[in-house]
Amino acid sequence: MLGCAVYGHDTWTDRVVIWNALAEGWGLSAEERHIVERQQGTCCAGCGRQPVASALVVEIP
Ligand SMILES: [Zn+2]
């Protein structure tokens, strides 16, 4: 994965966003849980932005 496009940070961290009872309540498979954790839990260690937020940054000339 590329680094943070906002500030150039190069370290990503993973937060837990789906706890066990929630995964069971939603009936998530291990693969589905992994996808949600990856999509919603990964953020820049430097500024906290998620990869999608970082990728949407557009430079204005
Ligand atoms: Zn960052």
N, CA, C, O and the ligand as a Tripos MOL2 file, in Angstrom:
@<TRIPOS>MOLECULE
protein
  245   243    62     0     0
PROTEIN
NO_CHARGES

@<TRIPOS>ATOM
      1 N           0.8500   -1.1760    0.0000 N.3       1 MET1
      2 CA          0.0000    0.0000    0.0000 C.3       1 MET1
      3 C           0.8910    1.2320    0.0000 C.2       1 MET1
      4 O           1.9070    1.2910    0.6930 O.2       1 MET1
      5 N           0.4870    2.2080   -0.7910 N.am      2 LEU2
      6 CA          1.2320    3.4560   -0.8360 C.3       2 LEU2
      7 C           1.1010    4.1880    0.4930 C.2       2 LEU2
      8 O           0.2510    3.8560    1.3190 O.2       2 LEU2
      9 N           1.9450    5.1720    0.6840 N.am      3 GLY3
     10 CA          1.8830    5.9590    1.9100 C.3       3 GLY3
     11 C           0.7160    6.9350    1.8810 C.2       3 GLY3
     12 O          -0.0060    7.0400    0.8900 O.2       3 GLY3
     13 N           0.5550    7.6290    2.9690 N.am      4 CYS4
     14 CA         -0.4970    8.6350    3.1220 C.3       4 CYS4
     15 C          -0.2580    9.7710    2.1210 C.2       4 CYS4
     16 O           0.8100   10.3820    2.1030 O.2       4 CYS4
     17 N          -1.2690   10.0430    1.2900 N.am      5 ALA5
     18 CA         -1.1230   11.0690    0.2530 C.3       5 ALA5
     19 C          -1.2470   12.4790    0.8240 C.2       5 ALA5
     20 O          -0.8910   13.4490    0.1550 O.2       5 ALA5
     21 N          -1.7400   12.6010    2.0380 N.am      6 VAL6
     22 CA         -1.9510   13.9280    2.6170 C.3       6 VAL6
     23 C          -0.6430   14.5130    3.1220 C.2       6 VAL6
     24 O          -0.2750   15.6290    2.7530 O.2       6 VAL6
     25 N           0.0540   13.7700    3.9580 N.am      7 TYR7
     26 CA          1.2780   14.2780    4.5730 C.3       7 TYR7
     27 C           2.5090   13.4480    4.2420 C.2       7 TYR7
     28 O           3.6150   13.7940    4.6570 O.2       7 TYR7
     29 N           2.3370   12.3660    3.5070 N.am      8 GLY8
     30 CA          3.4730   11.5340    3.1480 C.3       8 GLY8
     31 C           3.8800   10.5370    4.2130 C.2       8 GLY8
     32 O           4.9450    9.9280    4.1100 O.2       8 GLY8
     33 N           3.0530   10.3550    5.2400 N.am      9 HIS9
     34 CA          3.3590    9.3510    6.2580 C.3       9 HIS9
     35 C           3.4510    7.9820    5.5880 C.2       9 HIS9
     36 O           2.7550    7.7220    4.6060 O.2       9 HIS9
     37 N           4.3000    7.1150    6.1100 N.am     10 ASP10
     38 CA          4.4850    5.8250    5.4510 C.3      10 ASP10
     39 C           4.1380    4.6260    6.3150 C.2      10 ASP10
     40 O           4.5170    3.5010    5.9890 O.2      10 ASP10
     41 N           3.4240    4.8490    7.4100 N.am     11 THR11
     42 CA          3.0570    3.7400    8.2790 C.3      11 THR11
     43 C           1.5440    3.6970    8.4640 C.2      11 THR11
     44 O           0.9160    4.6920    8.8260 O.2      11 THR11
     45 N           0.9800    2.5310    8.2080 N.am     12 TRP12
     46 CA         -0.4540    2.3110    8.4020 C.3      12 TRP12
     47 C          -0.6370    1.4720    9.6400 C.2      12 TRP12
     48 O           0.2210    0.6540    9.9730 O.2      12 TRP12
     49 N          -1.7420    1.6650   10.3220 N.am     13 THR13
     50 CA         -2.0380    0.8820   11.5060 C.3      13 THR13
     51 C          -3.4640    0.3450   11.3870 C.2      13 THR13
     52 O          -4.2930    0.9110   10.6740 O.2      13 THR13
     53 N          -3.7330   -0.7340   12.0800 N.am     14 ASP14
     54 CA         -5.0510   -1.3660   12.0180 C.3      14 ASP14
     55 C          -5.7520   -1.2580   13.3620 C.2      14 ASP14
     56 O          -5.2220   -1.6940   14.3840 O.2      14 ASP14
     57 N          -6.9320   -0.6840   13.3570 N.am     15 ARG15
     58 CA         -7.7600   -0.6100   14.5570 C.3      15 ARG15
     59 C          -8.8260   -1.6950   14.4680 C.2      15 ARG15
     60 O          -9.2590   -2.0590   13.3750 O.2      15 ARG15
     61 N          -9.2430   -2.2040   15.6110 N.am     16 VAL16
     62 CA        -10.3310   -3.1840   15.6430 C.3      16 VAL16
     63 C         -11.6440   -2.4140   15.6010 C.2      16 VAL16
     64 O         -11.9080   -1.5790   16.4660 O.2      16 VAL16
     65 N         -12.4640   -2.6960   14.5950 N.am     17 VAL17
     66 CA        -13.7510   -2.0100   14.4780 C.3      17 VAL17
     67 C         -14.9370   -2.9690   14.5810 C.2      17 VAL17
     68 O         -16.0780   -2.5380   14.7430 O.2      17 VAL17
     69 N         -14.6610   -4.2620   14.4850 N.am     18 ILE18
     70 CA        -15.7220   -5.2720   14.6200 C.3      18 ILE18
     71 C         -15.3710   -6.1580   15.8150 C.2      18 ILE18
     72 O         -14.4020   -6.9150   15.7700 O.2      18 ILE18
     73 N         -16.1530   -6.0610   16.8670 N.am     19 TRP19
     74 CA        -15.9140   -6.9030   18.0280 C.3      19 TRP19
     75 C         -16.6710   -8.2220   17.8480 C.2      19 TRP19
     76 O         -17.5720   -8.3290   17.0170 O.2      19 TRP19
     77 N         -16.2860   -9.2170   18.6420 N.am     20 ASN20
     78 CA        -16.8020  -10.5790   18.4440 C.3      20 ASN20
     79 C         -18.3280  -10.6590   18.4660 C.2      20 ASN20
     80 O         -18.9220  -11.3020   17.6000 O.2      20 ASN20
     81 N         -18.9670  -10.0190   19.4390 N.am     21 ALA21
     82 CA        -20.4240  -10.0920   19.5400 C.3      21 ALA21
     83 C         -21.0860   -9.4530   18.3130 C.2      21 ALA21
     84 O         -22.1230   -9.9260   17.8480 O.2      21 ALA21
     85 N         -20.4860   -8.3850   17.7960 N.am     22 LEU22
     86 CA        -21.0400   -7.7350   16.6050 C.3      22 LEU22
     87 C         -20.9090   -8.6450   15.3870 C.2      22 LEU22
     88 O         -21.8510   -8.7840   14.6070 O.2      22 LEU22
     89 N         -19.7460   -9.2610   15.2250 N.am     23 ALA23
     90 CA        -19.5380  -10.1790   14.1010 C.3      23 ALA23
     91 C         -20.5230  -11.3390   14.1640 C.2      23 ALA23
     92 O         -21.0520  -11.7740   13.1410 O.2      23 ALA23
     93 N         -20.7620  -11.8340   15.3670 N.am     24 GLU24
     94 CA        -21.7220  -12.9300   15.5210 C.3      24 GLU24
     95 C         -23.1370  -12.4480   15.2330 C.2      24 GLU24
     96 O         -23.9070  -13.1370   14.5640 O.2      24 GLU24
     97 N         -23.4820  -11.2630   15.7380 N.am     25 GLY25
     98 CA        -24.8170  -10.7090   15.5190 C.3      25 GLY25
     99 C         -25.1070  -10.4430   14.0520 C.2      25 GLY25
    100 O         -26.2320  -10.6300   13.5870 O.2      25 GLY25
    101 N         -24.0960  -10.0100   13.3360 N.am     26 TRP26
    102 CA        -24.2600   -9.7350   11.9080 C.3      26 TRP26
    103 C         -24.0970  -10.9990   11.0730 C.2      26 TRP26
    104 O         -24.4050  -10.9960    9.8810 O.2      26 TRP26
    105 N         -23.6230  -12.0610   11.6770 N.am     27 GLY27
    106 CA        -23.4180  -13.3060   10.9480 C.3      27 GLY27
    107 C         -22.2790  -13.2250    9.9550 C.2      27 GLY27
    108 O         -22.3330  -13.8480    8.8940 O.2      27 GLY27
    109 N         -21.2360  -12.4560   10.2890 N.am     28 LEU28
    110 CA        -20.1040  -12.2890    9.3730 C.3      28 LEU28
    111 C         -19.2130  -13.5220    9.3620 C.2      28 LEU28
    112 O         -18.9120  -14.0970   10.4070 O.2      28 LEU28
    113 N         -18.8010  -13.9140    8.1780 N.am     29 SER29
    114 CA        -17.7880  -14.9630    8.0700 C.3      29 SER29
    115 C         -16.4430  -14.3290    8.4140 C.2      29 SER29
    116 O         -16.3310  -13.1060    8.5020 O.2      29 SER29
    117 N         -15.4300  -15.1620    8.6080 N.am     30 ALA30
    118 CA        -14.0900  -14.6430    8.9040 C.3      30 ALA30
    119 C         -13.5950  -13.7550    7.7700 C.2      30 ALA30
    120 O         -12.9650  -12.7270    8.0150 O.2      30 ALA30
    121 N         -13.8770  -14.1460    6.5270 N.am     31 GLU31
    122 CA        -13.4460  -13.3590    5.3700 C.3      31 GLU31
    123 C         -14.1690  -12.0140    5.3210 C.2      31 GLU31
    124 O         -13.5470  -10.9820    5.0710 O.2      31 GLU31
    125 N         -15.4780  -12.0250    5.5590 N.am     32 GLU32
    126 CA        -16.2410  -10.7680    5.5600 C.3      32 GLU32
    127 C         -15.7470   -9.8360    6.6710 C.2      32 GLU32
    128 O         -15.6200   -8.6280    6.4720 O.2      32 GLU32
    129 N         -15.4750  -10.4090    7.8240 N.am     33 ARG33
    130 CA        -14.9770   -9.6050    8.9430 C.3      33 ARG33
    131 C         -13.6330   -8.9870    8.5910 C.2      33 ARG33
    132 O         -13.3880   -7.8160    8.8780 O.2      33 ARG33
    133 N         -12.7760   -9.7670    7.9750 N.am     34 HIS34
    134 CA        -11.4620   -9.2630    7.5660 C.3      34 HIS34
    135 C         -11.6020   -8.0930    6.5900 C.2      34 HIS34
    136 O         -10.8910   -7.0950    6.6940 O.2      34 HIS34
    137 N         -12.5290   -8.2330    5.6420 N.am     35 ILE35
    138 CA        -12.7300   -7.1640    4.6510 C.3      35 ILE35
    139 C         -13.1920   -5.8790    5.3390 C.2      35 ILE35
    140 O         -12.6870   -4.7970    5.0390 O.2      35 ILE35
    141 N         -14.1440   -5.9960    6.2540 N.am     36 VAL36
    142 CA        -14.6410   -4.8070    6.9570 C.3      36 VAL36
    143 C         -13.5380   -4.2080    7.8240 C.2      36 VAL36
    144 O         -13.3660   -2.9900    7.8590 O.2      36 VAL36
    145 N         -12.7920   -5.0580    8.5210 N.am     37 GLU37
    146 CA        -11.6950   -4.5600    9.3660 C.3      37 GLU37
    147 C         -10.6700   -3.8220    8.5150 C.2      37 GLU37
    148 O         -10.1820   -2.7600    8.9020 O.2      37 GLU37
    149 N         -10.3520   -4.3740    7.3830 N.am     38 ARG38
    150 CA         -9.3610   -3.7570    6.4980 C.3      38 ARG38
    151 C          -9.8780   -2.4220    5.9460 C.2      38 ARG38
    152 O          -9.1560   -1.4260    5.9220 O.2      38 ARG38
    153 N         -11.1310   -2.4230    5.5090 N.am     39 GLN39
    154 CA        -11.7190   -1.2260    4.8990 C.3      39 GLN39
    155 C         -11.9440   -0.1160    5.9200 C.2      39 GLN39
    156 O         -11.6750    1.0500    5.6310 O.2      39 GLN39
    157 N         -12.4250   -0.4560    7.0910 N.am     40 GLN40
    158 CA        -12.8040    0.5600    8.0770 C.3      40 GLN40
    159 C         -11.7650    0.7790    9.1680 C.2      40 GLN40
    160 O         -11.7660    1.8260    9.8160 O.2      40 GLN40
    161 N         -10.8830   -0.1860    9.3810 N.am     41 GLY41
    162 CA         -9.9670   -0.0920   10.5170 C.3      41 GLY41
    163 C          -8.5690    0.3720   10.1880 C.2      41 GLY41
    164 O          -7.8390    0.8150   11.0750 O.2      41 GLY41
    165 N          -8.1790    0.2800    8.9210 N.am     42 THR42
    166 CA         -6.8250    0.6990    8.5600 C.3      42 THR42
    167 C          -6.7660    2.2130    8.4650 C.2      42 THR42
    168 O          -7.5960    2.8360    7.8020 O.2      42 THR42
    169 N          -5.7760    2.8040    9.1340 N.am     43 CYS43
    170 CA         -5.6300    4.2590    9.0790 C.3      43 CYS43
    171 C          -4.1520    4.6300    9.1630 C.2      43 CYS43
    172 O          -3.3190    3.8370    9.6010 O.2      43 CYS43
    173 N          -3.8550    5.8340    8.7400 N.am     44 CYS44
    174 CA         -2.4930    6.3500    8.7740 C.3      44 CYS44
    175 C          -2.0650    6.5270   10.2350 C.2      44 CYS44
    176 O          -2.7870    7.1230   11.0350 O.2      44 CYS44
    177 N          -0.9050    6.0110   10.5650 N.am     45 ALA45
    178 CA         -0.4060    6.1290   11.9320 C.3      45 ALA45
    179 C          -0.0460    7.5710   12.2650 C.2      45 ALA45
    180 O          -0.0180    7.9500   13.4360 O.2      45 ALA45
    181 N           0.2300    8.3760   11.2450 N.am     46 GLY46
    182 CA          0.6370    9.7520   11.4820 C.3      46 GLY46
    183 C          -0.5140   10.7240   11.6690 C.2      46 GLY46
    184 O          -0.4540   11.5950   12.5370 O.2      46 GLY46
    185 N          -1.5670   10.5830   10.8610 N.am     47 CYS47
    186 CA         -2.6540   11.5650   10.9230 C.3      47 CYS47
    187 C          -4.0300   10.9340   11.1590 C.2      47 CYS47
    188 O          -5.0030   11.6530   11.3830 O.2      47 CYS47
    189 N          -4.1220    9.6040   11.1120 N.am     48 GLY48
    190 CA         -5.3770    8.9330   11.4110 C.3      48 GLY48
    191 C          -6.3320    8.8010   10.2400 C.2      48 GLY48
    192 O          -7.4110    8.2290   10.3930 O.2      48 GLY48
    193 N          -5.9640    9.3180    9.0660 N.am     49 ARG49
    194 CA         -6.8640    9.2210    7.9180 C.3      49 ARG49
    195 C          -6.9040    7.7940    7.3880 C.2      49 ARG49
    196 O          -5.9140    7.0640    7.4350 O.2      49 ARG49
    197 N          -8.0900    7.4120    6.8770 N.am     50 GLN50
    198 CA         -8.2240    6.1050    6.2520 C.3      50 GLN50
    199 C          -7.6610    6.1980    4.8390 C.2      50 GLN50
    200 O          -7.6080    7.2890    4.2720 O.2      50 GLN50
    201 N          -7.2390    5.0740    4.2600 N.am     51 PRO51
    202 CA         -6.6620    5.1050    2.9030 C.3      51 PRO51
    203 C          -7.5810    5.7510    1.8750 C.2      51 PRO51
    204 O          -7.1040    6.4740    1.0010 O.2      51 PRO51
    205 N          -8.8820    5.5100    1.9560 N.am     52 VAL52
    206 CA         -9.7800    6.1000    0.9690 C.3      52 VAL52
    207 C          -9.7990    7.6150    1.0980 C.2      52 VAL52
    208 O          -9.8510    8.3100    0.0820 O.2      52 VAL52
    209 N          -9.7570    8.1460    2.3040 N.am     53 ALA53
    210 CA         -9.7310    9.6020    2.5050 C.3      53 ALA53
    211 C          -8.4300   10.1730    1.9760 C.2      53 ALA53
    212 O          -8.4060   11.2460    1.3740 O.2      53 ALA53
    213 N          -7.3540    9.4460    2.2050 N.am     54 SER54
    214 CA         -6.0520    9.9020    1.7200 C.3      54 SER54
    215 C          -6.0230    9.8830    0.1940 C.2      54 SER54
    216 O          -5.4720   10.7880   -0.4330 O.2      54 SER54
    217 N          -6.6200    8.8440   -0.4020 N.am     55 ALA55
    218 CA         -6.5980    8.7150   -1.8590 C.3      55 ALA55
    219 C          -7.4510    9.7640   -2.5480 C.2      55 ALA55
    220 O          -7.2150   10.0810   -3.7140 O.2      55 ALA55
    221 N          -8.4400   10.3080   -1.8490 N.am     56 LEU56
    222 CA         -9.3290   11.2870   -2.4620 C.3      56 LEU56
    223 C          -8.7810   12.7060   -2.4450 C.2      56 LEU56
    224 O          -9.3830   13.6220   -3.0060 O.2      56 LEU56
    225 N          -7.6420   12.8780   -1.8010 N.am     57 VAL57
    226 CA         -7.0380   14.2090   -1.7470 C.3      57 VAL57
    227 C          -6.5730   14.5970   -3.1510 C.2      57 VAL57
    228 O          -5.8570   13.8420   -3.8080 O.2      57 VAL57
    229 N          -6.9770   15.7490   -3.5880 N.am     58 VAL58
    230 CA         -6.6200   16.2380   -4.9090 C.3      58 VAL58
    231 C          -5.8000   17.5040   -4.7500 C.2      58 VAL58
    232 O          -6.1790   18.4270   -4.0290 O.2      58 VAL58
    233 N          -4.6740   17.5270   -5.4340 N.am     59 GLU59
    234 CA         -3.8530   18.7330   -5.3940 C.3      59 GLU59
    235 C          -4.4640   19.7980   -6.2810 C.2      59 GLU59
    236 O          -4.8220   19.5340   -7.4300 O.2      59 GLU59
    237 N          -4.5800   20.9750   -5.7550 N.am     60 ILE60
    238 CA         -5.1070   22.0940   -6.5350 C.3      60 ILE60
    239 C          -3.9140   22.9570   -6.9280 C.2      60 ILE60
    240 O          -3.1970   23.4750   -6.0720 O.2      60 ILE60
    241 N          -3.7130   23.1060   -8.2480 N.am     61 PRO61
    242 CA         -2.5360   23.8630   -8.6890 C.3      61 PRO61
    243 C          -2.6290   25.3460   -8.3280 C.2      61 PRO61
    244 O          -1.7160   26.1140   -8.6330 O.2      61 PRO61
    245 ZN         -1.0840   10.6130    7.2340 Zn       62 ZN62
@<TRIPOS>BOND
     1     1     2 1
     2     2     3 1
     3     3     4 2
     4     3     5 am
     5     5     6 1
     6     6     7 1
     7     7     8 2
     8     7     9 am
     9     9    10 1
    10    10    11 1
    11    11    12 2
    12    11    13 am
    13    13    14 1
    14    14    15 1
    15    15    16 2
    16    15    17 am
    17    17    18 1
    18    18    19 1
    19    19    20 2
    20    19    21 am
    21    21    22 1
    22    22    23 1
    23    23    24 2
    24    23    25 am
    25    25    26 1
    26    26    27 1
    27    27    28 2
    28    27    29 am
    29    29    30 1
    30    30    31 1
    31    31    32 2
    32    31    33 am
    33    33    34 1
    34    34    35 1
    35    35    36 2
    36    35    37 am
    37    37    38 1
    38    38    39 1
    39    39    40 2
    40    39    41 am
    41    41    42 1
    42    42    43 1
    43    43    44 2
    44    43    45 am
    45    45    46 1
    46    46    47 1
    47    47    48 2
    48    47    49 am
    49    49    50 1
    50    50    51 1
    51    51    52 2
    52    51    53 am
    53    53    54 1
    54    54    55 1
    55    55    56 2
    56    55    57 am
    57    57    58 1
    58    58    59 1
    59    59    60 2
    60    59    61 am
    61    61    62 1
    62    62    63 1
    63    63    64 2
    64    63    65 am
    65    65    66 1
    66    66    67 1
    67    67    68 2
    68    67    69 am
    69    69    70 1
    70    70    71 1
    71    71    72 2
    72    71    73 am
    73    73    74 1
    74    74    75 1
    75    75    76 2
    76    75    77 am
    77    77    78 1
    78    78    79 1
    79    79    80 2
    80    79    81 am
    81    81    82 1
    82    82    83 1
    83    83    84 2
    84    83    85 am
    85    85    86 1
    86    86    87 1
    87    87    88 2
    88    87    89 am
    89    89    90 1
    90    90    91 1
    91    91    92 2
    92    91    93 am
    93    93    94 1
    94    94    95 1
    95    95    96 2
    96    95    97 am
    97    97    98 1
    98    98    99 1
    99    99   100 2
   100    99   101 am
   101   101   102 1
   102   102   103 1
   103   103   104 2
   104   103   105 am
   105   105   106 1
   106   106   107 1
   107   107   108 2
   108   107   109 am
   109   109   110 1
   110   110   111 1
   111   111   112 2
   112   111   113 am
   113   113   114 1
   114   114   115 1
   115   115   116 2
   116   115   117 am
   117   117   118 1
   118   118   119 1
   119   119   120 2
   120   119   121 am
   121   121   122 1
   122   122   123 1
   123   123   124 2
   124   123   125 am
   125   125   126 1
   126   126   127 1
   127   127   128 2
   128   127   129 am
   129   129   130 1
   130   130   131 1
   131   131   132 2
   132   131   133 am
   133   133   134 1
   134   134   135 1
   135   135   136 2
   136   135   137 am
   137   137   138 1
   138   138   139 1
   139   139   140 2
   140   139   141 am
   141   141   142 1
   142   142   143 1
   143   143   144 2
   144   143   145 am
   145   145   146 1
   146   146   147 1
   147   147   148 2
   148   147   149 am
   149   149   150 1
   150   150   151 1
   151   151   152 2
   152   151   153 am
   153   153   154 1
   154   154   155 1
   155   155   156 2
   156   155   157 am
   157   157   158 1
   158   158   159 1
   159   159   160 2
   160   159   161 am
   161   161   162 1
   162   162   163 1
   163   163   164 2
   164   163   165 am
   165   165   166 1
   166   166   167 1
   167   167   168 2
   168   167   169 am
   169   169   170 1
   170   170   171 1
   171   171   172 2
   172   171   173 am
   173   173   174 1
   174   174   175 1
   175   175   176 2
   176   175   177 am
   177   177   178 1
   178   178   179 1
   179   179   180 2
   180   179   181 am
   181   181   182 1
   182   182   183 1
   183   183   184 2
   184   183   185 am
   185   185   186 1
   186   186   187 1
   187   187   188 2
   188   187   189 am
   189   189   190 1
   190   190   191 1
   191   191   192 2
   192   191   193 am
   193   193   194 1
   194   194   195 1
   195   195   196 2
   196   195   197 am
   197   197   198 1
   198   198   199 1
   199   199   200 2
   200   199   201 am
   201   201   202 1
   202   202   203 1
   203   203   204 2
   204   203   205 am
   205   205   206 1
   206   206   207 1
   207   207   208 2
   208   207   209 am
   209   209   210 1
   210   210   211 1
   211   211   212 2
   212   211   213 am
   213   213   214 1
   214   214   215 1
   215   215   216 2
   216   215   217 am
   217   217   218 1
   218   218   219 1
   219   219   220 2
   220   219   221 am
   221   221   222 1
   222   222   223 1
   223   223   224 2
   224   223   225 am
   225   225   226 1
   226   226   227 1
   227   227   228 2
   228   227   229 am
   229   229   230 1
   230   230   231 1
   231   231   232 2
   232   231   233 am
   233   233   234 1
   234   234   235 1
   235   235   236 2
   236   235   237 am
   237   237   238 1
   238   238   239 1
   239   239   240 2
   240   239   241 am
   241   241   242 1
   242   242   243 1
   243   243   244 2
@<TRIPOS>SUBSTRUCTURE
     1 MET1         2 RESIDUE 1 A MET
     2 LEU2         6 RESIDUE 1 A LEU
     3 GLY3        10 RESIDUE 1 A GLY
     4 CYS4        14 RESIDUE 1 A CYS
     5 ALA5        18 RESIDUE 1 A ALA
     6 VAL6        22 RESIDUE 1 A VAL
     7 TYR7        26 RESIDUE 1 A TYR
     8 GLY8        30 RESIDUE 1 A GLY
     9 HIS9        34 RESIDUE 1 A HIS
    10 ASP10       38 RESIDUE 1 A ASP
    11 THR11       42 RESIDUE 1 A THR
    12 TRP12       46 RESIDUE 1 A TRP
    13 THR13       50 RESIDUE 1 A THR
    14 ASP14       54 RESIDUE 1 A ASP
    15 ARG15       58 RESIDUE 1 A ARG
    16 VAL16       62 RESIDUE 1 A VAL
    17 VAL17       66 RESIDUE 1 A VAL
    18 ILE18       70 RESIDUE 1 A ILE
    19 TRP19       74 RESIDUE 1 A TRP
    20 ASN20       78 RESIDUE 1 A ASN
    21 ALA21       82 RESIDUE 1 A ALA
    22 LEU22       86 RESIDUE 1 A LEU
    23 ALA23       90 RESIDUE 1 A ALA
    24 GLU24       94 RESIDUE 1 A GLU
    25 GLY25       98 RESIDUE 1 A GLY
    26 TRP26      102 RESIDUE 1 A TRP
    27 GLY27      106 RESIDUE 1 A GLY
    28 LEU28      110 RESIDUE 1 A LEU
    29 SER29      114 RESIDUE 1 A SER
    30 ALA30      118 RESIDUE 1 A ALA
    31 GLU31      122 RESIDUE 1 A GLU
    32 GLU32      126 RESIDUE 1 A GLU
    33 ARG33      130 RESIDUE 1 A ARG
    34 HIS34      134 RESIDUE 1 A HIS
    35 ILE35      138 RESIDUE 1 A ILE
    36 VAL36      142 RESIDUE 1 A VAL
    37 GLU37      146 RESIDUE 1 A GLU
    38 ARG38      150 RESIDUE 1 A ARG
    39 GLN39      154 RESIDUE 1 A GLN
    40 GLN40      158 RESIDUE 1 A GLN
    41 GLY41      162 RESIDUE 1 A GLY
    42 THR42      166 RESIDUE 1 A THR
    43 CYS43      170 RESIDUE 1 A CYS
    44 CYS44      174 RESIDUE 1 A CYS
    45 ALA45      178 RESIDUE 1 A ALA
    46 GLY46      182 RESIDUE 1 A GLY
    47 CYS47      186 RESIDUE 1 A CYS
    48 GLY48      190 RESIDUE 1 A GLY
    49 ARG49      194 RESIDUE 1 A ARG
    50 GLN50      198 RESIDUE 1 A GLN
    51 PRO51      202 RESIDUE 1 A PRO
    52 VAL52      206 RESIDUE 1 A VAL
    53 ALA53      210 RESIDUE 1 A ALA
    54 SER54      214 RESIDUE 1 A SER
    55 ALA55      218 RESIDUE 1 A ALA
    56 LEU56      222 RESIDUE 1 A LEU
    57 VAL57      226 RESIDUE 1 A VAL
    58 VAL58      230 RESIDUE 1 A VAL
    59 GLU59      234 RESIDUE 1 A GLU
    60 ILE60      238 RESIDUE 1 A ILE
    61 PRO61      242 RESIDUE 1 A PRO
    62 ZN62       245 GROUP 0 **** ****
